[in-house]
Each structure stands twice: as C-alpha cells, then as structure tokens.
Amino acid sequence: DGALPAGTVHSRGPSVSFGMHLTLFLLAAVQLPAASQAPYWQQGVRYEIRARLDEPTGVLAGQQQVTYINRSPDTLTTFAFHLHLNAFRPGSRWADADSVERRRRFNDLQDPDYAFAHVRNVRMMGQGVTPVFPFAPDSTIARFTLPRPLAPGDSMVVTMRWDARPST
C-alpha cells in the first residue's frame, strides 16, 4: 500500500538521518591533516633483574639493569620510576584518601605489615644519581635528573639496588 509507519517523514531525494549528519560532522571536525599527526612511537625498555626473597621478613631484595631507548621525538632530561608499593603504607596519599572516605586500610598498619619499595645506588649513564620525590613525603615516584640529555634515538643503562615488601 506504500504507507509509511507512523512518525516517518518522507522526502524526495536521499534519506539520511539527523544522527548520521551529526556523526559525519563530528568526524570531519576531529580529523586532522595527515601531515600534522605525529607518528606512533613507544619507548624501548629491557629489564634484567636478579632478586632474592628473605622468607622470614617477606622482603624481596635485588639489583637490576634497565636498558632504555628513547624512541620519542623529545630529548629527555629526567627519568622516573614508580614505587607503587609505597602507596600501601601509613602516610601515603592513598592512605590519606582512604581516611577521608572513612576507610582505614593502611594508616593504622605497623611494621612489618605495611608495604615499601626502596631504591639505592642508582646509576644512570654510568654516573650516580640521587632521587627526588616530587610528592614527598609520599614516595611513590622517584624522579632523577639525567647526567646529560637523552636525545631521540639514544639509549642509556640504569643500574640500581632495591628492596621491597608487599603489604599484608
């Protein structure tokens, strides 16, 4: 009979919904010219880790060598390690956020029940470097100033000793 379902609008010519127009407009609005898109890159990292577990204390200790290749288009002047286990201890920002929400998972822990991660004897590019903890006293990030800039395509070796213990 040629009847259209109720609520259907019939027009002459191609039929494209408003949603399709909006989608095409948004796609056109977010498209960048190919020349301005940076090529994909991912840093190169290789870890060599030797560790031992002290079972009575639950502390894992070791040394590691990290070979790092700067595949970014930027020259790097700093380098950071995340010490995630330090979040699971009294006084960390995570423990403080828990307290604000009336949870007490970490602030009341006593030694040996809280977690930690320490780094020491860190050498980058063959030179000793000292960590800076930008969110002190919360030391979940250890940042280092490189002895010299690491240009795109260059690599460096990082060595360190460390110890860590998970939280109970």
C-alpha positions as CSV (number, residue, x, y, z in Angstrom):
1,D,0.0,0.0,0.0
2,G,3.0,2.3,0.2
3,A,2.0,3.5,3.6
4,L,4.9,4.6,5.9
5,P,5.0,3.7,9.6
6,A,3.6,6.4,11.9
7,G,6.1,9.1,12.7
8,T,8.2,8.5,9.5
9,V,8.9,11.6,7.4
10,H,9.1,11.1,3.7
11,S,11.1,13.4,1.5
12,R,12.3,13.3,-2.0
13,G,15.9,12.5,-2.6
14,P,18.4,10.6,-0.5
15,S,17.3,9.9,3.0
16,V,19.9,10.5,5.7
17,S,19.1,10.7,9.4
18,F,20.0,13.7,11.6
19,G,22.2,11.4,13.6
20,M,24.2,10.4,10.5
21,H,24.7,14.1,9.6
22,L,25.9,14.9,13.2
23,T,28.2,11.9,13.1
24,L,29.7,12.9,9.8
25,F,30.1,16.5,11.0
26,L,31.8,15.3,14.2
27,L,34.1,13.0,12.3
28,A,35.1,15.8,9.9
29,A,35.6,18.2,12.9
30,V,38.1,15.9,14.6
31,Q,40.1,14.8,11.6
32,L,43.5,16.4,11.4
33,P,45.5,16.7,8.3
34,A,47.8,13.7,7.9
35,A,50.9,16.0,7.9
36,S,50.1,17.2,11.4
37,Q,49.7,13.8,13.0
38,A,52.8,12.6,14.9
39,P,53.9,9.1,14.0
40,Y,53.3,6.4,16.7
41,W,56.3,5.6,18.9
42,Q,56.9,3.6,22.0
43,Q,59.9,3.7,24.3
44,G,62.2,0.7,24.3
45,V,62.8,-0.9,27.8
46,R,64.6,-4.1,28.7
47,Y,64.9,-5.2,32.4
48,E,67.4,-7.7,33.8
49,I,66.5,-8.4,37.4
50,R,68.2,-10.6,40.0
51,A,66.3,-10.9,43.3
52,R,66.1,-13.0,46.4
53,L,63.4,-13.4,49.0
54,D,64.1,-13.3,52.7
55,E,61.2,-15.5,53.7
56,P,61.2,-14.7,57.5
57,T,60.8,-10.9,56.8
58,G,58.9,-11.2,53.5
59,V,61.4,-8.7,51.9
60,L,62.4,-9.1,48.3
61,A,65.8,-7.6,47.5
62,G,67.8,-7.4,44.4
63,Q,69.6,-5.5,41.7
64,Q,68.5,-4.6,38.2
65,Q,69.8,-3.2,35.0
66,V,67.4,-1.3,32.7
67,T,68.3,-0.6,29.1
68,Y,66.2,2.3,27.9
69,I,65.9,3.5,24.3
70,N,64.4,7.0,23.7
71,R,62.1,6.5,20.7
72,S,60.2,9.6,21.4
73,P,60.7,12.8,19.3
74,D,61.7,14.6,22.5
75,T,65.1,15.0,24.3
76,L,64.7,13.7,27.8
77,T,66.3,15.4,30.8
78,T,64.6,13.4,33.6
79,F,63.7,9.8,34.3
80,A,61.2,8.4,36.8
81,F,60.5,5.1,38.5
82,H,57.1,4.3,40.1
83,L,57.4,2.7,43.5
84,H,53.8,1.5,43.7
85,L,54.3,-0.5,46.9
86,N,54.9,2.8,48.8
87,A,51.2,3.6,48.4
88,F,50.3,0.7,50.8
89,R,51.8,2.3,53.9
90,P,50.8,4.8,56.6
91,G,51.0,8.5,55.4
92,S,50.7,7.8,51.7
93,R,48.4,9.9,49.6
94,W,46.3,6.7,49.0
95,A,46.1,6.0,52.8
96,D,45.1,9.7,53.4
97,A,42.4,9.4,50.7
98,D,41.1,6.3,52.4
99,S,40.9,8.1,55.7
100,V,38.8,10.9,54.1
101,E,36.4,8.2,52.9
102,R,36.4,6.7,56.4
103,R,38.3,3.6,55.4
104,R,41.5,2.7,57.3
105,R,43.2,0.2,55.2
106,F,46.8,1.5,55.5
107,N,47.1,4.3,58.0
108,D,47.0,2.0,61.0
109,L,49.4,-0.6,59.8
110,Q,52.5,-1.2,61.9
111,D,55.9,-2.7,60.8
112,P,56.0,-5.4,59.4
113,D,52.5,-5.2,57.9
114,Y,52.9,-2.1,55.6
115,A,54.5,-2.2,52.2
116,F,57.5,-0.4,50.9
117,A,59.8,-0.1,47.9
118,H,63.3,1.5,48.2
119,V,65.9,2.2,45.5
120,R,69.6,2.9,46.2
121,N,72.9,3.0,44.4
122,V,71.2,4.3,41.3
123,R,73.4,4.9,38.3
124,M,72.3,6.4,35.0
125,M,74.7,6.7,32.1
126,G,77.4,5.4,34.3
127,Q,77.0,8.2,36.9
128,G,75.5,8.1,40.4
129,V,72.2,10.0,40.6
130,T,70.1,11.0,43.6
131,P,66.3,10.6,43.6
132,V,63.9,13.5,44.1
133,F,60.5,12.6,45.5
134,P,58.2,15.2,43.9
135,F,55.2,14.2,46.1
136,A,57.2,13.9,49.4
137,P,56.5,12.5,51.9
138,D,54.6,10.2,49.6
139,S,57.4,8.5,47.8
140,T,55.5,6.5,45.1
141,I,57.5,8.3,42.4
142,A,61.3,8.6,42.4
143,R,62.5,11.1,39.7
144,F,66.1,11.6,38.6
145,T,67.8,14.3,36.6
146,L,69.8,12.6,33.9
147,P,73.6,13.3,33.9
148,R,73.2,14.5,30.3
149,P,70.2,14.9,28.0
150,L,69.0,11.7,26.2
151,A,68.3,12.6,22.6
152,P,65.8,10.8,20.4
153,G,67.2,7.5,19.3
154,D,69.8,7.4,22.1
155,S,69.8,4.8,24.8
156,M,71.1,4.6,28.4
157,V,71.7,2.0,31.0
158,V,70.3,2.3,34.5
159,T,71.5,0.1,37.4
160,M,70.3,0.0,41.0
161,R,69.8,-2.0,44.1
162,W,66.3,-2.2,45.6
163,D,64.3,-3.9,48.3
164,A,60.5,-4.2,48.5
165,R,57.8,-5.8,50.7
166,P,54.1,-6.2,49.9
167,S,51.5,-5.1,52.4
168,T,49.6,-7.7,54.5
